[in-house]
Amino acid sequence: MPNSQTLTVAHVNLSKSNGAAERQTILLIKYLAALGVKQALVCRDTSQISMTLRKIPNLSFVRISGSDVLMQGHIKLGKRFAVVHAHDVTGAKWSFLHYLMFATPYVISTRDQEIENDGILTKAIFLWAKAVVASTDGAAYKIHKDFELEKVRVIPSCISELNTQWQNVENIRASLSNRFIVGQVAPLINRKYCQTLLIDAARILQQKIPAIVVLFIGEGDNKVLVEYAREMSNVRFVDPKFQVLGDYIKAMDVFVCPVNGGGSMTIQTVLDALDLNVPVVTTDFPGIKTYVEDGRSALVVPRGDAQALADAILRIRDDVGLRNMLKENGKLEAQKLAPEIMSMQYYDLYRALLA
C-alpha cells in the first residue's frame, strides 16, 4: 500500500502521437517530481514521453507493446500507487480496467473540447472516475452535460516552456529574407484547422503587404493545400520538429490560429505563442475566452471570415502600439499558466480526493 505521507501517482498516456496532451503530461510529471511525488508512467514502448522523462527522480515506467494495450501492465503496476491519472482516451479505458481489478481511484484529464459519448462503456468510465478535469469552462460544461456528471473540475493547460535560441531564430528569418512572417502550428487537417482560410487571408493581403510569407507548421498530407495555394509563392510548409518549434514561433511577426474547434493542440499553440511574446490572431472557437481577451492579449475574429482575419493581421503590422500591447499582455497571461501552477492544482486535487 502507498505511504500515507508520500503522495504516489501513476500516470497513463497510451497515445501514439506526441501532441499537446503529451507535452502537458511531461510537464506535470516533471513539476510533481519537484514536489516530491513518487510517480509511475504507463505508456507504449514506442512513446517519446518515456525518453524525455528518463532522468526524472522517483519515476518508474510500465511500458506496453503490441496492439492490445488495454489488458497489459496492470499486474506490474498493482496497488503500489494511491491514484491513477489518465491523460488520453485509451488511458482512461486502461485506468477504468485497473480500477475494476485493484480498486485504485482514477482521474481523467480530457484537454479537448469534444469527447465522444459512444455508449454505455464510455459513460461508465467517466461516471466511475474519482474526478474529471477539463482545460476550459466550455469543455467542462459539455462533459457535464454529455455524461451527466455532477461536477467537472477546470484546470487550465499550461505553457510548454519551449526553448528558443537567438541564432536559430535569426537564421529562420534570414532564410525567409526577413519578410513579414505569419505562421500557424497545427496538423494539416483543413476541416478543423482551416489552413485554406489563412491562405485566403494571405491573398487579400498580398497587395497591402507584398513581403508577407505564410508558414504552415504541421504534419499531414499537404497536397490539397499546395494545390489551393498553387499561384502563391509566399506560402511555405514546414515539417514540425519539437526541438525547434519554439524558434519558428519566435521568428513569426504574427501567430494565427484560424480554427473551427478548440482542442488541446489549438489552445496549446496559442499559449506558447503568447509566452514567446508573439502577437496572436485567433478565431472565436469554444474555450479561447478562458485564455485570451480580445483587444487586450490577442485579436479574436469570427470563424470563417478571411477578410476579418486579414484585417487583424494588417492592424498588428501597422499599429506598433497595439502590437506591443498584445505582446506585453499576452506574456502576462501566459505567466499565469506556468507549469508549476498547473502542477500544484493537480497536487491539491490528488490530496483532496485521497483525504
C-alpha positions, 0 to 999 in steps of 0.5 A: 500500500502507498505511504500515507505521507508520500503522495504516489501517482501513476500516470497513463498516456497510451497515445501514439502521437506526441501532441499537446496532451503529451507535452502537458503530461511531461510537464506535470510529471516533471513539476510533481517530481519537484514536489516530491511525488513518487510517480509511475508512467504507463505508456507504449514502448514506442512513446517519446514521453518515456525518453524525455522523462528518463532522468526524472527522480522517483519515476518508474515506467510500465511500458506496453507493446503490441496492439492490445494495450488495454489488458497489459501492465496492470499486474506490474503496476498493482496497488503500489500507487494511491491514484491513477491519472489518465491523460488520453482516451485509451488511458482512461479505458486502461485506468477504468480496467485497473480500477475494476481489478485493484480498486485504485481511484482514477482521474481523467484529464480530457484537454479537448473540447469534444469527447465522444459519448459512444455508449454505455462503456464510455459513460461508465468510465467517466461516471466511475472516475474519482474526478474529471478535469477539463482545460476550459469552462466550455469543455467542462460544461459539455462533459457535464452535460454529455455524461451527466456528471455532477461536477467537472473540475477546470484546470487550465493547460499550461505553457510548454516552456519551449526553448528558443535560441537567438541564432536559430531564430535569426537564421529562420528569418534570414532564410525567409529574407526577413519578410513579414512572417505569419505562421500557424502550428497545427496538423494539416487537417483543413476541416478543423484547422482551416489552413485554406482560410489563412491562405485566403487571408494571405491573398487579400493581403498580398497587395497591402503587404507584398513581403508577407510569407505564410508558414504552415507548421504541421504534419499531414498530407499537404497536397490539397493545400499546395494545390489551393495555394498553387499561384502563391509563392509566399506560402511555405510548409514546414515539417514540425520538429519539437526541438525547434518549434519554439524558434519558428514561433519566435521568428513569426511577426504574427501567430494565427490560429484560424480554427473551427474547434478548440482542442488541446493542440489549438489552445496549446499553440496559442499559449506558447505563442503568447509566452514567446511574446508573439502577437496572436490572431485567433478565431472565436472557437469554444474555450479561447475566452478562458485564455485570451481577451480580445483587444487586450492579449490577442485579436479574436475574429469570427470563424470563417471570415478571411477578410476579418482575419486579414484585417487583424493581421494588417492592424498588428503590422501597422499599429506598433502600439497595439502590437506591443500591447498584445505582446506585453499582455499576452506574456502576462497571461501566459505567466499565469499558466506556468507549469508549476501552477498547473502542477500544484492544482493537480497536487491539491486535487490528488490530496483532496480526493485521497483525504 
